[in-house]
């Protein structure tokens, strides 16, 4: 099967290069499109039934997003990848941001990394595990080395 609409989800950590190289390998068709997504979780304050986003006082949100975009472009350049879209999304959770973006672009393959989790981190779960029940496409989960 040839994938025409591939979504690379990245957390922009050091090992994102591994996931990007796997995504590039999946682009075996000249008309395949690659989109890249990085989700930044919004900082929120809950008060009773209301959820209020907190505006960072010492960092401008635009600066944070443009920094993430710059890191994303560096990642793509290192692998000589031309993306049809490189998007930074803000969402209440990484899972929600990925699922909302997937509903918008309808990928036929998602490429995402998964870190080994140990100790308390293993109780929280991994984003790759969280999105699986909510997507309607193939998912390539790339196992990443160092535990988080």
PAGU-799858 format. One record per residue (C-alpha): residue number from 1; residue in three letters; x, y, z. Coordinates in steps of 0.5 Angstrom, whole numbers, always signed. Each point is the difference from the previous one (the first is absolute). Example, Ala and Ser with C-alpha at 12.3 -4.5 7.8 and 13.67 -1.06 7.14 Angstrom:
<atoms>
> 1; ALA; +25; -9; +16
> 2; SER; +2; +7; -2
</atoms>
This chain:
<atoms>
> 1; UNK; +0; +0; +0
> 2; UNK; +3; +7; -2
> 3; UNK; -2; +5; +5
> 4; UNK; -2; +7; -3
> 5; UNK; -1; +4; +6
> 6; UNK; +5; -1; +6
> 7; UNK; +0; +4; +6
> 8; UNK; +7; +0; +4
> 9; UNK; -2; +2; +8
> 10; UNK; +6; +2; +3
> 11; UNK; +2; +3; +7
> 12; UNK; +6; +3; -2
> 13; UNK; +5; -4; +5
> 14; UNK; +7; -2; -2
> 15; UNK; -3; -7; -3
> 16; UNK; -5; +3; -5
> 17; UNK; +5; -1; -5
> 18; UNK; -1; -7; +0
> 19; UNK; -8; +1; +0
> 20; UNK; +1; +5; -6
> 21; UNK; +5; -5; -4
> 22; UNK; -6; -6; +1
> 23; UNK; -5; +5; -3
> 24; UNK; +5; +2; -6
> 25; UNK; +0; -8; -1
> 26; UNK; -8; +0; -1
> 27; UNK; +0; +5; -5
> 28; UNK; +1; -5; -6
> 29; UNK; -5; +4; -5
> 30; UNK; +2; +6; -4
> 31; UNK; -7; +3; +2
> 32; UNK; +0; -2; +7
> 33; UNK; -1; +6; +5
> 34; UNK; +4; +1; +7
> 35; UNK; -3; +4; +5
> 36; UNK; +4; +1; +7
> 37; UNK; -3; +2; +6
> 38; UNK; +2; +2; +7
> 39; UNK; -5; +1; +6
> 40; UNK; +2; +5; +5
> 41; UNK; -5; -1; +6
> 42; UNK; -3; +6; +3
> 43; UNK; +1; +2; +7
> 44; UNK; -7; +0; +4
> 45; UNK; -3; +1; +6
> 46; UNK; -6; -3; +3
> 47; UNK; -5; +3; +4
> 48; UNK; -6; -4; +2
> 49; UNK; -3; -1; -7
> 50; UNK; +4; +5; -4
> 51; UNK; +6; -1; -4
> 52; UNK; +4; +6; -1
> 53; UNK; +6; +0; -4
> 54; UNK; +6; +4; +4
> 55; UNK; +4; +5; -5
> 56; UNK; +8; -1; +2
> 57; UNK; +2; +6; +3
> 58; UNK; +8; -1; -2
> 59; UNK; -1; -3; -7
> 60; UNK; -4; +3; -5
> 61; UNK; -4; -6; -3
> 62; UNK; +2; +3; -7
> 63; UNK; +7; -1; +1
> 64; UNK; -1; -7; +3
> 65; UNK; -4; -2; -6
> 66; UNK; +5; +3; -5
> 67; UNK; +6; -4; +4
> 68; UNK; -4; -6; -1
> 69; UNK; -1; +1; -8
> 70; UNK; +8; +2; +0
> 71; UNK; +2; -7; +3
> 72; UNK; -5; -3; -5
> 73; UNK; +3; +3; -6
> 74; UNK; +7; -2; +3
> 75; UNK; -3; -7; +1
> 76; UNK; -2; +0; -7
> 77; UNK; +6; +3; -3
> 78; UNK; +4; -6; +3
> 79; UNK; -3; -5; -4
> 80; UNK; -1; +4; -6
> 81; UNK; -8; -1; +1
> 82; UNK; -5; +5; -4
> 83; UNK; -6; +0; +4
> 84; UNK; -7; +2; -3
> 85; UNK; -2; +3; +7
> 86; UNK; +4; +1; +6
> 87; UNK; -5; +2; +6
> 88; UNK; +1; +2; +7
> 89; UNK; -6; -1; +4
> 90; UNK; -2; +2; +7
> 91; UNK; -5; -5; +4
> 92; UNK; -2; -1; +7
> 93; UNK; +3; -7; -1
> 94; UNK; +5; -3; -6
> 95; UNK; -5; -6; -1
> 96; UNK; -6; +5; -1
> 97; UNK; +5; +5; -5
> 98; UNK; +2; -6; -4
> 99; UNK; -7; -3; -1
> 100; UNK; -3; +7; -2
> 101; UNK; +5; +1; -5
> 102; UNK; -1; -7; -3
> 103; UNK; -8; +1; +0
> 104; UNK; +2; +6; -4
> 105; UNK; +5; -3; -5
> 106; UNK; -2; -7; +0
> 107; UNK; +7; -4; -1
> 108; UNK; +1; -7; -2
> 109; UNK; +6; -1; +4
> 110; UNK; +2; +3; +7
> 111; UNK; +8; +0; +1
> 112; UNK; +1; +1; +8
> 113; UNK; +6; -2; +5
> 114; UNK; -1; -4; +6
> 115; UNK; +4; +1; +6
> 116; UNK; +1; -6; +5
> 117; UNK; -3; +2; +6
> 118; UNK; +2; -3; +7
> 119; UNK; -2; +2; +7
> 120; UNK; -5; +5; +1
> 121; UNK; +0; +2; -7
> 122; UNK; -2; -7; -2
> 123; UNK; -7; +2; +4
> 124; UNK; -1; +6; -4
> 125; UNK; +0; -4; -7
> 126; UNK; +3; +3; -7
> 127; UNK; -3; +4; -5
> 128; UNK; +1; -5; -5
> 129; UNK; -5; -5; +4
> 130; UNK; -5; +6; +2
> 131; UNK; -1; +2; -8
> 132; UNK; -1; -8; -2
> 133; UNK; -7; +0; +1
> 134; UNK; -2; +6; -2
> 135; UNK; +3; +0; -7
> 136; UNK; -3; -3; -7
> 137; UNK; +7; -1; -3
> 138; UNK; +6; -4; +0
> 139; UNK; +5; +2; +6
> 140; UNK; +7; -2; -1
> 141; UNK; +3; +1; +7
> 142; UNK; +8; +0; +1
> 143; UNK; +3; -3; +6
> 144; UNK; +5; +5; +3
> 145; UNK; +5; -2; +4
> 146; UNK; +1; +4; +7
> 147; UNK; -5; +0; +5
> 148; UNK; -4; +6; +2
</atoms>
